[in-house]
Amino acid sequence: MRSLVLDELMRADVRKLAEHLGQSLTPSAMEGVYWMELPPDLLTGEQLEHKQCGPHRVALVLEEESLRLELLVRAQDSLRCSCTAYATPAQRAFLIGYMDRLIEELGIRT
């Protein structure tokens, strides 16, 4: 799995992240997993056409000492559809920007 990982996080920073992600993203049924929907203007043509599969989103996984942003854009209602794909360059840039803003806004030490 292609991912962007912030590791060696302090416990206080993990707590800040848990609170922020819990308020700003959709929590998964699995503890520590949060879903971020991609803005429609960043979806590929195929993802836009496959509205029935959406929303299209990525997972953020908060673990004991790390935050992992998966770069796989998933369709909520279909695991095997061709609209599930690794992030495009534009989607990747958006996701990296999100992580950069998260670090700055929450004062995460990396």
C-alpha positions in Angstrom: 0.0 0.0 0.0 1.3 3.4 -0.9 1.1 5.7 2.1 2.4 8.9 3.6 3.5 8.3 7.2 4.2 10.6 10.1 6.0 8.4 12.7 7.7 8.7 16.0 4.8 10.9 17.3 4.7 12.0 20.9 1.7 10.8 22.9 0.4 14.3 23.3 0.5 14.8 19.6 -1.4 11.5 19.0 -4.1 12.8 21.4 -4.3 16.1 19.5 -4.6 14.2 16.2 -7.3 11.9 17.6 -9.4 14.8 18.8 -9.0 16.7 15.6 -9.6 13.8 13.2 -12.6 12.7 15.2 -14.2 16.1 14.8 -13.2 16.9 11.2 -13.4 13.5 9.4 -15.7 10.5 9.4 -14.7 7.9 11.9 -14.6 4.3 10.6 -16.1 1.3 12.5 -12.4 0.4 13.1 -10.8 2.3 15.9 -8.2 4.8 14.7 -9.4 4.8 11.1 -10.9 8.0 9.7 -12.2 8.7 6.2 -11.6 11.9 4.2 -13.7 12.5 1.2 -12.0 14.0 -1.8 -13.4 17.2 -3.2 -15.4 16.6 -6.5 -13.0 18.8 -8.5 -10.2 16.4 -7.7 -11.9 13.2 -8.8 -10.9 11.5 -12.0 -13.4 11.3 -14.9 -14.1 7.7 -14.0 -14.7 8.5 -10.3 -17.1 11.3 -11.3 -19.0 8.9 -13.6 -19.3 6.3 -10.8 -21.4 8.4 -8.4 -23.1 5.1 -7.3 -19.8 4.0 -5.9 -19.0 7.1 -4.0 -18.2 9.0 -2.1 -14.5 8.6 -3.0 -12.3 8.8 0.0 -9.0 8.0 1.5 -8.2 6.5 4.9 -6.1 8.0 7.7 -5.0 5.5 10.2 -3.9 6.8 13.6 -1.8 4.3 15.5 0.2 4.4 18.8 3.0 6.5 17.5 2.1 7.3 13.8 -0.4 8.7 11.4 -0.7 6.9 8.1 -2.5 8.6 5.1 -3.2 5.9 2.5 -2.8 7.1 -1.0 -5.5 4.7 -2.3 -8.7 6.5 -3.3 -11.5 4.1 -2.4 -15.1 4.0 -3.4 -17.3 3.7 -0.4 -19.7 1.2 -1.8 -17.5 -0.9 -4.0 -14.1 -2.4 -3.2 -13.5 -4.0 -6.6 -14.6 -1.3 -9.0 -12.1 0.2 -11.4 -12.8 3.7 -9.9 -10.8 2.6 -6.9 -7.2 3.6 -7.7 -4.1 5.2 -6.3 -4.2 8.9 -6.1 -3.4 11.0 -9.2 -0.7 13.6 -8.9 -3.3 16.3 -8.2 -5.0 14.2 -5.5 -1.6 13.4 -4.0 -0.7 17.1 -3.9 -4.0 17.8 -2.1 -3.4 15.0 0.4 0.2 16.1 1.1 -1.0 19.6 1.6 -3.6 18.4 4.0 -0.9 16.6 6.1 1.3 19.7 6.0 -1.5 21.9 7.2 -2.4 19.4 9.9 1.2 19.4 11.2 1.2 23.2 11.3 -2.2 23.9 12.7 -1.9 21.3 15.5 1.7 22.1 16.2 2.7 18.4 15.7 6.4 17.8 16.3 8.0 15.7 13.5 
